[in-house]
């Protein structure tokens, strides 16, 4: 189920249910005009979901919530999202993934 969600969505955010950091990720993306798929993970499912996401990421990094996948690839968490947004690289990445039309 999780691999399908990652491959079928231009942008998907995996987050702990009720996490304030996840709210920031979703708010920033919505503010840019992106409507990401969001999968909120229950506390008792975290370990298994992280394992699946790390397999999908092909050892490209440790997965911690909130985590975002763009165009089927591990993008990163809030720190990477903020850094690419501040540097001006985020909008072109989202356009290339088909998540943003400007």
N, C-alpha and C positions, 0 to 999 in steps of 0.2 A: 504494500500500500504506500509506504513512504517513498520508495524509488519512483513510483508513478507520479506522486504529487510533485516531486522535484522536477521530473522531466516534462510534465505537462503544463507547468506554470512558468511564465517569464521571470517572475519574482515570487519567491515564497519565503516567509519568515516563520521559523520555529521558535516558540517562546514558552516560558513557564506561564501558567495561568496566573493572571493578576500581577505580573512583574512590571514595575514602573519603567525599567530599561526597555522593555518590549514596547511599552506605550510610546516612548520617545522614537523608536525605530519606525513604528507605524505612523506616527504623526508627521515625521519628516518626509516619509515616502508619500503620504497623502497630500502634504503641502506642495510637493513637486508635481502632483497630478497622477501619481502611480497608485493603482489599486492592487496591492499585493495580496496574494493568498496568504492566510495566516493559519498556522496549526498550533493551537495551544496545548501544551503537554502537561498532563497531570503529574504530580510529584512521584507517584509510584511507578510511572512509565518512563521516567527520565533516563535511566541507565540503558534500557533497551533502545530507546529512540536515538540517544547519542551514539550507540554502537552502530546502528543502521546508517546514520548520517556520516559517520567517520568512514564507513565502507564506501559510501557514495562519493565522498570527498577524495578517495584514493590517496590517503596519507598526506594530503596537502595542508594539514593543520589539525590542531585539536579543536573539537567542537564544544563550544560553551553557549548557553542560552543568554540572550537571544542570538540566533544565527540566521543569516540570510543566504539563500542560493539565488543566483542570477543566471538565467539561460542554462540551467541544469548543472552549474558549477558552484562550488563553495565560494562565496564572496567574503564572508566574515561576519563579525559582530558589530556592535554599536561603534566601537573605536574605528574600525575600517570604514564604516559608513560615514561617520563624521569627517574623517580625514579626506576621503575622496570627495565629499561634498564641498568642504572648505577649499580644496585645491582646484575645484571646477571640473574634475574628472567624472563625477557621478552621473550627470545628465547624459553625456555621450554614451556611457556604459549602458544606461537604462534604455536609451534610444536604440542602440545596437541590438539589445535583447528583445526589442519589440514591446517594452513595458511602458514606453512614453512616446507620445506623438506631439511634437511641437513644431 
